[in-house]
């Protein structure tokens, strides 16, 4: 099964083609252009690099939020259009769940955070391990509220997402078990959406 995945939920846009077991090709861009200008050209390039045609795509996956309202509308509209024309299924995946997929194999608590501005973040928590287990629904809350909740956990807490640095710096000294995911894992990636 070939899945074509799109993430336009944040500043960085990303498109990937994944099989059931591996990433076949992936492109990300942060050029300052709108996602409406970058997503479809990236889709063409990712298909060329994976050496497959659009007709060989079995399903489409798209980040369904939280995130940039305009970016999400662009990505979801593009994916729905392609899926409808090709009569293929279209699957929405939580942006935060996609971020947590980057932490598979780690132990502790996965804390996905996206900057929602005004000292707020979009957040979800997962118990990590071989298969991450969701501990709460996707939500928006203040960094102070998240800090108080995280104080109830005693395992290592791994921050992932574009709000990871912000939270780490705001929570500095309050939570000794708090760590940042490696920089390469902190970013939204279409391949993580496709492998969910």
Secondary structure, DSSP 8 states (H G I E B T S, - for coil): --EEEEE-SSSSEEEEEE-SSSEEEEEEE-SSS-HHHHHHHHHHHHHHHHT--GGG--EEEEE--SS-HHHHHHHHHHHHHHHHHHT-EEEEE-HHHHHHHTTTT--SEEEEEEEEETTEEEEEEEE-SSS-EE-S--EEEEHHHHHHHHTT--S-EEEESTTHHHHHHHTTTT-TTEEE--GGGSS--HHHHHH-
